[in-house]
Structures are given as structure tokens and as C-alpha cells.
Amino acid sequence: MSPATLRIFAKGSLVIGAALLVALVATFPLREQAASKAQNIQLVQKQDGSDIFGEPEYTKLGSPQMIIIEDPKAFLDKEEEGAKWVDDAYLKANKIYPVQLKSIDATLTIGRYAFAFFGIDFLILAWILNRAAGKRGAQTATA
């Protein structure tokens, strides 16, 4: 390959590497934005026939989790141990799929590793290609 072609590939690799590192930095505000929307939520399910004699009774589904739910109608007027209650039947009926904050954390962690790994790899590739272009240019100049 000619030195000019190597330099073009080096510049392309440099741009891609820098863009990946910028994407890495951009993941940090995304996590903060998601965390600001997350609430401590306890999913509950209404027991069949429990509202015949007054207020309905609910069964807890799992343990409280940090979850993002933006529909205010999903929340019940109950709260226990700092966890707001959300009716699971309402979520299913309205096809609302809540996202747990730990799922966002896991996805962002994997993305950060990938952005860092590939960003650094492309920067190293740019450096190698630039050196190769310099050596080839020096060889053709002396020949």
C-alpha cells in the first residue's frame, strides 16, 4: 500500500477511535438520567375476590426494586417500607414494560467496556498505520 493510502486509513482509524471514546464518556450522563427517573417499586397483584368486602388485598411479587415507570396511573396509593406499590395487572393490560435500573447498569457497563476496548484498539491501529506510512515514505524517498 502506498503511504498516502496508509495515512487515509490512519486518519479514519483515528476518527473512529475518538468517536468511540466520546461515546464512552456519553454513557455516564445516560446512567444519571435513568437513575433520576427510577423509583423504589414493589410490584403487587390483587387477590381475586378480595375487594368484595371492602378494600382489596394485594400479594407482593418479588422484592422491591429500583424501576422506571413513567405512567402515574400504574401506582397505587399504598407504600410500604419506602417502596411504592404498582399494580402488575395494570402494567400488563396497558402493555407497559418497566425497566429495572440494574438492567440499565449492566447494559451500560458492557457498552463502556466495548467502547473503551475498541476505541483504544482503533487509536493503536491509527498509530501503527501512521508509523508504517512514515517508514514507507522514507523508503520510497531514498530509493
Sequence and secondary structure as in RCSB ss.txt:
>XXXX:A:sequence
MSPATLRIFAKGSLVIGAALLVALVATFPLREQAASKAQNIQLVQKQDGSDIFGEPEYTKLGSPQMIIIEDPKAF
LDKEEEGAKWVDDAYLKANKIYPVQLKSIDATLTIGRYAFAFFGIDFLILAWILNRAAGKRGAQTATA
>XXXX:A:secstr
  HHHHHHHHHHHHHHHHHHHHHHHHHHHHHHHHHHH EEEEEEEE TTTTTTSS  EEEEEEEEEEE   GGGE
EEEEETTEEEEEHHHHHHTT   EEHHHHHHHHHHHHHHHHHHHHHHHHHHHHHHHHHHHHHHHHHH 
